[in-house]
Amino acid sequence: MTRQWMAVMAGLCFAGSAYAGDWKENHPRRAEVNGRLNNQNRRIKDGVEDGKLSKGQAQQLHSEDRAIRQQERGMAAEHGGHITKGEQRQLNQEENQVSRQIHEEKHPGQ
């Protein structure tokens, strides 16, 4: 029974690693886009903690970032786990808009 269980577990681990390799979450273009999203998430949380953003503002900004992340995942799914340079450019432009919103809401009038 133990050998069978080990064989099943090894098979699952192998299947999981093969799937992860196909998804290419660490593809450089995806990593760059997702790194920016993670940074913006941190900036939003910091804004709430230091009182510069209300919870409502933070929810709206997080919602916009989630939409970008979903868009990135959909694009990657269409291309075997990676995104094209054009898609990266589009996502970065969208992230730039949210980044400006974060700054403007944290520092009104600047």
C-alpha positions in Angstrom: 0.0 0.0 0.0 2.8 2.4 0.8 4.5 1.9 -2.6 1.2 2.5 -4.4 0.6 5.7 -2.4 4.1 6.9 -3.2 3.6 6.2 -6.9 0.4 8.2 -6.9 2.0 11.1 -5.1 4.9 11.1 -7.5 2.6 11.1 -10.4 0.6 14.0 -9.0 3.8 16.0 -8.4 5.0 15.3 -11.9 1.7 16.3 -13.4 1.6 19.5 -11.3 5.1 20.5 -12.4 4.4 19.8 -16.0 1.3 22.0 -15.8 3.2 24.8 -14.0 5.8 24.7 -16.8 3.1 25.2 -19.4 1.6 28.1 -17.6 4.9 30.1 -17.6 3.8 32.4 -14.7 7.5 33.4 -14.4 7.7 34.5 -18.0 9.6 37.8 -18.0 6.8 39.9 -19.4 4.2 38.3 -17.1 6.6 38.7 -14.1 7.1 42.4 -14.9 3.3 43.1 -15.2 2.5 41.1 -12.0 5.4 42.7 -10.1 3.9 46.1 -10.9 0.5 44.9 -9.7 1.9 43.7 -6.5 3.7 47.0 -5.9 0.5 48.9 -6.5 -1.3 46.6 -4.1 1.3 47.5 -1.5 1.0 51.2 -2.2 -2.8 51.0 -1.8 -2.5 49.2 1.5 0.1 51.7 2.7 -2.2 54.5 1.8 -5.0 53.0 3.9 -2.7 52.4 6.9 -1.3 56.0 6.9 -4.8 57.4 6.4 -4.2 58.9 3.0 -6.7 56.6 1.3 -10.2 55.7 2.5 -11.3 52.1 2.5 -13.7 53.0 -0.3 -10.9 54.5 -2.4 -8.8 51.4 -1.7 -11.6 49.1 -2.7 -12.0 50.9 -6.0 -8.3 50.8 -6.7 -8.0 47.2 -5.8 -10.9 46.4 -8.1 -9.1 48.1 -11.0 -5.9 46.2 -10.3 -7.9 42.9 -10.1 -9.4 43.6 -13.5 -5.9 44.1 -14.9 -4.7 40.9 -13.3 -7.6 39.0 -14.8 -7.0 40.5 -18.2 -3.3 39.4 -17.9 -4.3 35.9 -17.0 -6.8 35.7 -19.9 -4.1 36.9 -22.3 -1.6 34.4 -21.0 -4.2 31.6 -21.4 -4.6 32.5 -25.1 -0.9 32.2 -25.7 0.3 29.1 -23.9 1.2 30.9 -20.7 2.9 34.0 -21.9 1.8 37.5 -23.0 2.9 39.3 -26.1 4.9 42.5 -26.1 1.8 44.4 -27.3 -0.2 42.9 -24.5 2.4 43.9 -22.0 2.4 47.4 -23.3 -1.4 47.6 -23.0 -1.3 46.2 -19.5 1.4 48.6 -18.5 -0.6 51.6 -19.8 -3.5 50.4 -17.8 -1.3 50.1 -14.7 0.1 53.6 -15.3 -3.4 54.9 -15.1 -4.1 53.2 -11.8 -0.7 54.3 -10.5 -1.6 57.9 -11.3 -4.9 57.5 -9.5 -3.2 56.1 -6.5 -0.8 59.0 -6.4 -3.5 61.6 -7.0 -5.8 60.1 -4.3 -2.9 59.9 -1.8 -1.6 63.4 -2.6 -4.5 65.5 -3.7 -3.6 68.9 -5.3 0.0 68.0 -6.1 
